[in-house]
């Protein structure tokens, strides 16, 4: 079992936290009727590139104002056949400083945590991907049913058989207390327009 974590530069986060405080104050005044209420993710292998495209799916609600469209904290986790290497490629959404729909640079998504072949499931590796610059990155207008590509993942494995690559399943896959996971929490979560959890599987578990 190998456990690793990548840390974001603290200095880079100072201005982000300042923006976050302002947005949190403003978010408290936004009506829930105008917010994205629940989302899910979809993983689709691209026939042209062979990469896996990661999509945000708006299950319920919409977003139009700056605050409603602003990305807050998020973690998207994946499970793959052991021996898999992944790279985050072709970033797409959200866009940094896209308050006025003129953002040009996609927000950075990075691999933050990895567990290789834990004792609980030695045939699998676990990867967590999180967002950087979230409080100052926005989507364009979002409507219920929209499917927006966030980024793509290049997956490499020397297995002769087709390797596994899928989303982590909250409540089903190995959790932080499982043998060999080293306390790593790979639960998927997503917040937009505020700090309330919007990922559908988390919301279902709270009902």
Secondary structure, DSSP 8 states (H G I E B T S, - for coil): -EEEE----HHHHHHHHHHHHHHHHHHTTS-GGGSEEEEEEEEEE-TTT--EEEEEEEEEE-B-SHHHHBEEEEEEEEEEETT-EEEEES--SSEET-TTS---SB-EEEEEEEEES-GGGTTEEEEEEEEESGGGEE-S-B-TT-EEEEEEEEEE---SS---EEE--TTTS--TTSTTSTT-----EEEESSSS--BHHHHHHH-
